[in-house]
Amino acid sequence: MAVIDASVYVALMNVQEQAHTRSWAWFERVKRAGEPVVAPAILLAEVAAGVSCGAGDPALAHRVTQQLRRSKAVELMPVTLALAERAAFVAAEHRVRGCDAVYLALADQLGDCLITLDEQQLERGAVVVDAREP
């Protein structure tokens, strides 16, 4: 199992992203192996923001998030109070942005790795979980 960060999902969806090819190769490899890919439910908002800001197309952002919501490729996990408390601890202790801390906390809670393109998650998050690039 792997926790996927919004940075990787946005790269998967946008062929213009520099990391598109390697993100797609990683995703296909994981799915072929039958490994589940999970993310906190905040992935919907983060993907919407990334696509809308990056492409300048709110309608496209809505379509991508609806596709993500209906898809079985990524399991969206609820942000429970326990997860939010763990994320708050991670954010405070490791000086990680709030939403980024949620991804790290979920990976920690599940005992799994975080797949991200975010430098701060890779550097500071490595103290919490196995944080790696696709």
N, C-alpha and C positions, 0 to 999 in steps of 0.2 A: 504494500500500500504506500501511497505517497500523497502528501498534501501539496496541492498546486497553488501557487500565488497568482494573483491577478496579472502580474507582469508577464507571466508565461502564457496565460490564457489569451491575453490581448495579442501577444506575438503569434500565437497559433492562428488567430482569426484574421490577422492583417499581413498579407504577403509583402507589404512594404516595410514591415518591421525588420530591423537588422538580424534579430534572433529567430526569425520565422522558421527557417529551414531546420536549425538544430532543435528548436522547440517541437516542431512537428515530428522530426525523427525520434525524439525521446518519447513523445506521446504515443506514436504508433508502436514503438518497441514495448512500452508498458502495457498497452491494450492487447497486443498480440500475446503477451505473457499471461494475460488474464488478471493482471494486478488491478485492484481498485484504485481510483484516483478520487480524492475527496478535497473539499474546501469548505471554509465557513460560508454561511449563507450571505455574508457581506460581499462575496465575490460578485453577486449580481450588480450591486451598486458600483463597485470598483470597475467592473468591466464596462458598464454603461458610461461611466465618466471617462475611462480610457479611450473608448471608441468614439464617443461624442466629441471629446476635446481633440483627439488625434486626427479624426477624419472630418471634423466639423459638420457631422451629419447626425442629428438627434434621431431621425427615423431609422438609420442604420443601427444606432446604439440600441434602440428598442427591439429591433428584429434579432440582433445578436443575443440580447439578454433573454428574450422569449425562447430562442433556440436553446440556450443554455439551460433554462428552466425546464424545458420539455425533454431534454437529452438525458440519456442514462450514462453518458460518458464520464460525467463528474457528479459525484454524490455530494449534495449540499447539506452541511451539518448545521444544526441550529446553534446560535450563540447563547448558551445557557448562562445563568448567573455564575456558576462555577468556572466556566471557560472565561467569562469576562473578568472575573477576579484574578485568574491566573494570568490573563493578558495584561491586566493593570500592573501586576507584580513584575512581569517581564519588561513592560514599557519603562517602569520606574528604575528597575535595577540595571537594565542594559541600555538605557537611553535609545529606545526604539520607538518609532512613530506608532500611534495607537492602533490603527488598522493592521499594520505590519505585525504588531505584537499578537493580534488575534490569530493570525496564521501560525506564528511560532508556538503559541500556547496550544493550538489544536494539534500540531505535530507532536508536541511534548505529551499532551494528554493521550494521544493514540500510540505513543512510542514509535513514531515513524519519522521519516525525513521530510524536509521542506524543499520543494523544487521552486527556485526563484531566479529572477534576473536582477533583483534589487541588491545593490552593493551593500547597503546598510544591513539588510537581513542576512546576507552572506557573511559579513564580517562580525557583526555583533550577535547575530542569532546563532552562530556556530558554538557559542558558549552554552546555549540552551538545547539545541537539537543538531542533528546532522543536516546542515543547510548546504545545498549544492545547486549548481546550474544544470539545466537540461542537457 
